[in-house]
């Protein structure tokens, strides 16, 4: 359910009134002018990277690109203004008034899902950007009168999947607790944030920075988990195939990758990072899809006006339900998550908690 009135209010609060003739909204026009003045007053189109880079260079600021991380590090007042412009421009282009006219009909956002559209088995969408609804626009997702939205998402899914797949004793013990990162914190001097950086770095193949410095701790404390992802990375680098928990196989190496030289080395390392991540992400997708199927089965038979799954992305699911059945749906979500755990990972003590809330508006989930 998508409220055009709420969407208008949000867009006008961010961008100003809808412009006539496809021009820039007032807020974007204002920011474009401020960027130009901050860069010396010469005409600069903030949507043109080449013009922006040239204007910064004339101000003595050398940038390689207009990516957000470079702008955040730039010591110039125009950089902050350009960051704000780019963020609002992205909302205007991706989820603005024109987007709504194309994708929202009859009070419903109607994305085109592509089941298994990603190599890991996760779903994708063909247009509409359903998997990237900006947090600032979630206020437009409002339940119908007499209804609620039950929104549930899996907590710390990837590290829990790594624990279940690797059967690493230390990681399994941590994943049997409520907050996995807090349970791991003692291995990192009691610092929960460092524990999170370390574990996600292991999953995503981050070997530099803080994540790289914490790798020795991971190898010492969680040898089976690290052996699994590092073995997958070696297989990927050498052109081998890796598989998910239920046997989904990663794509073979590209035939046009050079066989030797520096470029070949970079390609091999990149595929190693992909393979390391694949064994976790594809297994996580299997849990999520099993959870979705278990939930839909539990909601079946409630009639045309009963609870319905209306949104699904990665590890999050949304059910639009009559208000009086919200409690039933919350129970069904918890049962579906546990059923998926048993189906995909067997008798593991690893928990896969689903944080679920019944709300009137998607933004109320925090």
C-alpha positions as a Python dict, from the first residue, in 0.01 Angstrom:
ca = {
    (1, 'X'): (0, 0, 0),
    (2, 'X'): (139, 337, -110),
    (3, 'X'): (-15, 670, -9),
    (4, 'X'): (16, 932, -283),
    (5, 'X'): (-81, 1205, -34),
    (6, 'X'): (191, 1104, 212),
    (7, 'X'): (439, 1069, -75),
    (8, 'X'): (358, 1423, -194),
    (9, 'X'): (408, 1562, 157),
    (10, 'X'): (743, 1390, 191),
    (11, 'X'): (865, 1501, -153),
    (12, 'X'): (754, 1860, -99),
    (13, 'X'): (925, 1866, 240),
    (14, 'X'): (1249, 1745, 83),
    (15, 'X'): (1241, 1910, -260),
    (16, 'X'): (975, 2181, -260),
    (17, 'X'): (661, 2187, -480),
    (18, 'X'): (652, 1971, -790),
    (19, 'X'): (807, 2175, -1074),
    (20, 'X'): (627, 2231, -1400),
    (21, 'X'): (780, 2110, -1724),
    (22, 'X'): (1028, 1866, -1572),
    (23, 'X'): (1263, 2129, -1431),
    (24, 'X'): (1459, 2111, -1106),
    (25, 'X'): (1255, 2132, -788),
    (26, 'X'): (1310, 2447, -584),
    (27, 'X'): (1540, 2286, -327),
    (28, 'X'): (1763, 2133, -594),
    (29, 'X'): (1776, 2463, -785),
    (30, 'X'): (1876, 2642, -465),
    (31, 'X'): (2151, 2391, -388),
    (32, 'X'): (2278, 2405, -748),
    (33, 'X'): (2314, 2781, -712),
    (34, 'X'): (2496, 2751, -380),
    (35, 'X'): (2735, 2492, -525),
    (36, 'X'): (2810, 2727, -815),
    (37, 'X'): (2876, 3023, -584),
    (38, 'X'): (3096, 2813, -355),
    (39, 'X'): (3302, 2710, -660),
    (40, 'X'): (3381, 3067, -758),
    (41, 'X'): (3062, 3166, -937),
    (42, 'X'): (3136, 3015, -1277),
    (43, 'X'): (2854, 2809, -1438),
    (44, 'X'): (2870, 2453, -1308),
    (45, 'X'): (2616, 2179, -1368),
    (46, 'X'): (2620, 1970, -1047),
    (47, 'X'): (2495, 1671, -1251),
    (48, 'X'): (2807, 1681, -1473),
    (49, 'X'): (3107, 1508, -1309),
    (50, 'X'): (3352, 1658, -1560),
    (51, 'X'): (3234, 2013, -1490),
    (52, 'X'): (3237, 1956, -1116),
    (53, 'X'): (3589, 1806, -1117),
    (54, 'X'): (3720, 2094, -1330),
    (55, 'X'): (3560, 2353, -1101),
    (56, 'X'): (3708, 2190, -790),
    (57, 'X'): (4050, 2175, -957),
    (58, 'X'): (4031, 2550, -1025),
    (59, 'X'): (3973, 2591, -651),
    (60, 'X'): (4287, 2389, -576),
    (61, 'X'): (4101, 2071, -479),
    (62, 'X'): (4200, 1762, -678),
    (63, 'X'): (3937, 1488, -691),
    (64, 'X'): (3945, 1163, -887),
    (65, 'X'): (3566, 1137, -896),
    (66, 'X'): (3249, 1286, -750),
    (67, 'X'): (3177, 975, -543),
    (68, 'X'): (3037, 1043, -199),
    (69, 'X'): (3339, 913, -6),
    (70, 'X'): (3574, 1147, -193),
    (71, 'X'): (3347, 1446, -142),
    (72, 'X'): (3325, 1372, 231),
    (73, 'X'): (3703, 1392, 254),
    (74, 'X'): (3732, 1712, 48),
    (75, 'X'): (3813, 2023, 250),
    (76, 'X'): (3590, 2267, 64),
    (77, 'X'): (3243, 2411, 144),
    (78, 'X'): (3111, 2310, -200),
    (79, 'X'): (3169, 1943, -121),
    (80, 'X'): (2909, 1934, 158),
    (81, 'X'): (2657, 2119, -60),
    (82, 'X'): (2718, 1883, -352),
    (83, 'X'): (2666, 1579, -127),
    (84, 'X'): (2328, 1716, -20),
    (85, 'X'): (2239, 1795, -381),
    (86, 'X'): (2332, 1445, -500),
    (87, 'X'): (2127, 1274, -227),
    (88, 'X'): (1812, 1478, -298),
    (89, 'X'): (1864, 1448, -674),
    (90, 'X'): (1878, 1070, -637),
    (91, 'X'): (1545, 1069, -453),
    (92, 'X'): (1388, 1295, -716),
    (93, 'X'): (1509, 1075, -1003),
    (94, 'X'): (1454, 732, -847),
    (95, 'X'): (1140, 781, -633),
    (96, 'X'): (997, 1118, -727),
    (97, 'X'): (671, 1222, -890),
    (98, 'X'): (749, 1066, -1230),
    (99, 'X'): (841, 736, -1061),
    (100, 'X'): (508, 731, -878),
    (101, 'X'): (309, 789, -1196),
    (102, 'X'): (480, 487, -1351),
    (103, 'X'): (479, 243, -1058),
    (104, 'X'): (192, 332, -823),
    (105, 'X'): (-162, 253, -933),
    (106, 'X'): (-479, 229, -725),
    (107, 'X'): (-299, 305, -400),
    (108, 'X'): (-50, 21, -455),
    (109, 'X'): (317, 17, -546),
    (110, 'X'): (345, -260, -806),
    (111, 'X'): (708, -361, -864),
    (112, 'X'): (804, -637, -1105),
    (113, 'X'): (989, -900, -904),
    (114, 'X'): (1246, -1126, -1068),
    (115, 'X'): (1256, -1444, -861),
    (116, 'X'): (1614, -1567, -819),
    (117, 'X'): (1730, -1274, -1031),
    (118, 'X'): (2071, -1255, -863),
    (119, 'X'): (2334, -1529, -895),
    (120, 'X'): (2313, -1594, -519),
    (121, 'X'): (1943, -1678, -554),
    (122, 'X'): (1819, -1355, -403),
    (123, 'X'): (1534, -1178, -575),
    (124, 'X'): (1568, -869, -790),
    (125, 'X'): (1325, -625, -946),
    (126, 'X'): (1287, -512, -1305),
    (127, 'X'): (1233, -140, -1268),
    (128, 'X'): (1069, 41, -981),
    (129, 'X'): (1361, 6, -742),
    (130, 'X'): (1158, -190, -487),
    (131, 'X'): (1470, -319, -314),
    (132, 'X'): (1606, 31, -253),
    (133, 'X'): (1314, 228, -105),
    (134, 'X'): (1487, 521, 70),
    (135, 'X'): (1429, 535, 444),
    (136, 'X'): (1311, 895, 415),
    (137, 'X'): (1020, 783, 191),
    (138, 'X'): (898, 490, 399),
    (139, 'X'): (635, 721, 541),
    (140, 'X'): (445, 676, 213),
    (141, 'X'): (390, 305, 287),
    (142, 'X'): (70, 320, 494),
    (143, 'X'): (-171, 38, 579),
    (144, 'X'): (-532, 58, 462),
    (145, 'X'): (-797, 157, 721),
    (146, 'X'): (-856, -130, 962),
    (147, 'X'): (-524, -290, 866),
    (148, 'X'): (-166, -304, 993),
    (149, 'X'): (171, -383, 841),
    (150, 'X'): (365, -663, 1006),
    (151, 'X'): (727, -594, 913),
    (152, 'X'): (988, -858, 1000),
    (153, 'X'): (1358, -874, 927),
    (154, 'X'): (1625, -1123, 1019),
    (155, 'X'): (1887, -998, 1263),
    (156, 'X'): (2255, -1048, 1180),
    (157, 'X'): (2165, -1303, 913),
    (158, 'X'): (2500, -1344, 735),
    (159, 'X'): (2716, -1420, 1043),
    (160, 'X'): (2449, -1660, 1171),
    (161, 'X'): (2451, -1839, 836),
    (162, 'X'): (2831, -1859, 852),
    (163, 'X'): (2804, -2016, 1197),
    (164, 'X'): (2545, -2273, 1082),
    (165, 'X'): (2728, -2366, 761),
    (166, 'X'): (3076, -2389, 913),
    (167, 'X'): (2961, -2545, 1244),
    (168, 'X'): (3240, -2348, 1413),
    (169, 'X'): (3196, -2417, 1785),
    (170, 'X'): (3276, -2064, 1905),
    (171, 'X'): (3066, -1891, 1642),
    (172, 'X'): (2778, -2135, 1698),
    (173, 'X'): (2780, -2054, 2071),
    (174, 'X'): (2765, -1682, 1993),
    (175, 'X'): (2488, -1732, 1735),
    (176, 'X'): (2280, -1922, 1990),
    (177, 'X'): (2259, -1597, 2189),
    (178, 'X'): (2036, -1298, 2125),
    (179, 'X'): (2292, -1044, 2005),
    (180, 'X'): (2564, -1228, 1816),
    (181, 'X'): (2805, -933, 1804),
    (182, 'X'): (2770, -871, 2179),
    (183, 'X'): (2840, -1240, 2241),
    (184, 'X'): (3154, -1213, 2026),
    (185, 'X'): (3273, -889, 2188),
    (186, 'X'): (3490, -1056, 2459),
    (187, 'X'): (3713, -1195, 2182),
    (188, 'X'): (3775, -836, 2072),
    (189, 'X'): (3847, -673, 2405),
    (190, 'X'): (3480, -630, 2488),
    (191, 'X'): (3424, -406, 2185),
    (192, 'X'): (3100, -500, 2004),
    (193, 'X'): (3170, -263, 1714),
    (194, 'X'): (3509, -427, 1646),
    (195, 'X'): (3346, -771, 1657),
    (196, 'X'): (3097, -661, 1391),
    (197, 'X'): (3368, -513, 1169),
    (198, 'X'): (3575, -832, 1198),
    (199, 'X'): (3297, -1080, 1119),
    (200, 'X'): (3152, -882, 828),
    (201, 'X'): (3504, -826, 697),
    (202, 'X'): (3557, -1203, 694),
    (203, 'X'): (3232, -1257, 503),
    (204, 'X'): (3298, -982, 247),
    (205, 'X'): (3673, -1037, 208),
    (206, 'X'): (3796, -709, 359),
    (207, 'X'): (4165, -773, 425),
    (208, 'X'): (4278, -412, 477),
    (209, 'X'): (4205, -149, 740),
    (210, 'X'): (4050, -241, 1073),
    (211, 'X'): (3893, -561, 937),
    (212, 'X'): (4232, -681, 811),
    (213, 'X'): (4400, -613, 1144),
    (214, 'X'): (4139, -827, 1321),
    (215, 'X'): (4181, -1131, 1094),
    (216, 'X'): (4437, -1302, 1323),
    (217, 'X'): (4187, -1289, 1610),
    (218, 'X'): (3921, -1448, 1392),
    (219, 'X'): (4152, -1725, 1272),
    (220, 'X'): (4253, -1805, 1630),
    (221, 'X'): (3908, -1792, 1789),
    (222, 'X'): (3691, -1921, 1501),
    (223, 'X'): (3913, -2151, 1292),
    (224, 'X'): (3637, -2355, 1124),
    (225, 'X'): (3442, -2048, 1012),
    (226, 'X'): (3753, -1881, 874),
    (227, 'X'): (3867, -2202, 706),
    (228, 'X'): (3533, -2227, 522),
    (229, 'X'): (3539, -1873, 375),
    (230, 'X'): (3912, -1875, 303),
    (231, 'X'): (3887, -2212, 129),
    (232, 'X'): (3603, -2072, -81),
    (233, 'X'): (3817, -1768, -165),
    (234, 'X'): (4107, -1989, -277),
    (235, 'X'): (3871, -2195, -492),
    (236, 'X'): (3735, -1880, -651),
    (237, 'X'): (4083, -1740, -722),
    (238, 'X'): (4191, -2059, -898),
    (239, 'X'): (3876, -2084, -1110),
    (240, 'X'): (3695, -2340, -897),
    (241, 'X'): (3327, -2354, -813),
    (242, 'X'): (3172, -2313, -469),
    (243, 'X'): (2825, -2407, -353),
    (244, 'X'): (2563, -2290, -109),
    (245, 'X'): (2417, -2498, 172),
    (246, 'X'): (2155, -2648, -60),
    (247, 'X'): (2386, -2682, -359),
    (248, 'X'): (2343, -2362, -560),
    (249, 'X'): (2662, -2327, -766),
    (250, 'X'): (2841, -2002, -836),
    (251, 'X'): (2896, -1904, -1202),
    (252, 'X'): (3221, -2024, -1364),
    (253, 'X'): (3500, -1774, -1436),
    (254, 'X'): (3451, -1542, -1730),
    (255, 'X'): (3611, -1673, -2049),
    (256, 'X'): (3756, -1332, -2143),
    (257, 'X'): (3970, -1286, -1829),
    (258, 'X'): (4343, -1278, -1916),
    (259, 'X'): (4541, -1586, -1815),
    (260, 'X'): (4839, -1403, -1663),
    (261, 'X'): (4972, -1063, -1575),
    (262, 'X'): (4862, -795, -1328),
    (263, 'X'): (4510, -773, -1469),
    (264, 'X'): (4465, -1148, -1432),
    (265, 'X'): (4581, -1126, -1070),
    (266, 'X'): (4327, -855, -994),
    (267, 'X'): (4051, -1059, -1160),
    (268, 'X'): (4147, -1369, -960),
    (269, 'X'): (4142, -1181, -629),
    (270, 'X'): (3808, -1027, -719),
    (271, 'X'): (3659, -1369, -796),
    (272, 'X'): (3803, -1497, -469),
    (273, 'X'): (3616, -1229, -276),
    (274, 'X'): (3301, -1313, -472),
    (275, 'X'): (3331, -1687, -397),
    (276, 'X'): (3397, -1621, -26),
    (277, 'X'): (3082, -1413, -9),
    (278, 'X'): (2877, -1648, -228),
    (279, 'X'): (2881, -1943, 11),
    (280, 'X'): (2729, -1723, 282),
    (281, 'X'): (2497, -1503, 75),
    (282, 'X'): (2351, -1788, -130),
    (283, 'X'): (2287, -1992, 186),
    (284, 'X'): (2125, -1685, 344),
    (285, 'X'): (1903, -1652, 37),
    (286, 'X'): (1795, -2013, 80),
    (287, 'X'): (1696, -1951, 441),
    (288, 'X'): (1505, -1636, 342),
    (289, 'X'): (1317, -1812, 62),
    (290, 'X'): (1231, -2107, 285),
    (291, 'X'): (1105, -1859, 545),
    (292, 'X'): (893, -1680, 284),
    (293, 'X'): (741, -2009, 162),
    (294, 'X'): (667, -2122, 519),
    (295, 'X'): (503, -1790, 597),
    (296, 'X'): (288, -1790, 282),
    (297, 'X'): (171, -2142, 360),
    (298, 'X'): (65, -2032, 707),
    (299, 'X'): (-126, -1735, 565),
    (300, 'X'): (-302, -1942, 298),
    (301, 'X'): (-670, -2021, 343),
    (302, 'X'): (-758, -1694, 516),
    (303, 'X'): (-975, -1580, 225),
    (304, 'X'): (-940, -1289, -17),
    (305, 'X'): (-945, -1032, 264),
    (306, 'X'): (-697, -1209, 493),
    (307, 'X'): (-327, -1131, 555),
    (308, 'X'): (-111, -1111, 246),
    (309, 'X'): (263, -1085, 186),
    (310, 'X'): (304, -753, 6),
    (311, 'X'): (680, -691, 13),
    (312, 'X'): (996, -902, 26),
    (313, 'X'): (1360, -804, 3),
    (314, 'X'): (1658, -1018, 97),
    (315, 'X'): (1594, -1082, 467),
    (316, 'X'): (1286, -865, 522),
    (317, 'X'): (919, -945, 466),
    (318, 'X'): (606, -732, 502),
    (319, 'X'): (251, -860, 554),
    (320, 'X'): (-59, -641, 512),
    (321, 'X'): (-313, -777, 755),
    (322, 'X'): (-652, -698, 906),
    (323, 'X'): (-585, -541, 1244),
    (324, 'X'): (-749, -822, 1441),
    (325, 'X'): (-519, -1082, 1283),
    (326, 'X'): (-189, -901, 1352),
    (327, 'X'): (-111, -1123, 1651),
    (328, 'X'): (-168, -1433, 1442),
    (329, 'X'): (68, -1301, 1173),
    (330, 'X'): (338, -1223, 1429),
    (331, 'X'): (319, -1582, 1552),
    (332, 'X'): (329, -1711, 1194),
    (333, 'X'): (643, -1507, 1120),
    (334, 'X'): (826, -1655, 1420),
    (335, 'X'): (719, -2009, 1329),
    (336, 'X'): (822, -1961, 965),
    (337, 'X'): (1169, -1845, 1063),
    (338, 'X'): (1220, -2149, 1285),
    (339, 'X'): (1089, -2385, 1018),
    (340, 'X'): (1331, -2237, 765),
    (341, 'X'): (1618, -2290, 1010),
    (342, 'X'): (1534, -2659, 1044),
    (343, 'X'): (1476, -2711, 671),
    (344, 'X'): (1799, -2548, 556),
    (345, 'X'): (2043, -2612, 841),
    (346, 'X'): (1904, -2914, 1026),
    (347, 'X'): (1941, -2951, 1402),
    (348, 'X'): (2168, -2651, 1452),
    (349, 'X'): (2159, -2455, 1779),
    (350, 'X'): (2213, -2135, 1578),
    (351, 'X'): (1920, -1900, 1619),
    (352, 'X'): (1773, -1696, 1333),
    (353, 'X'): (1562, -1440, 1519),
    (354, 'X'): (1314, -1233, 1320),
    (355, 'X'): (1251, -888, 1457),
    (356, 'X'): (881, -828, 1382),
    (357, 'X'): (653, -534, 1455),
    (358, 'X'): (293, -449, 1371),
    (359, 'X'): (274, -85, 1257),
    (360, 'X'): (46, 141, 1055),
    (361, 'X'): (330, 293, 854),
    (362, 'X'): (659, 142, 734),
    (363, 'X'): (850, 439, 877),
    (364, 'X'): (731, 342, 1228),
    (365, 'X'): (964, 42, 1228),
    (366, 'X'): (1255, 281, 1300),
}
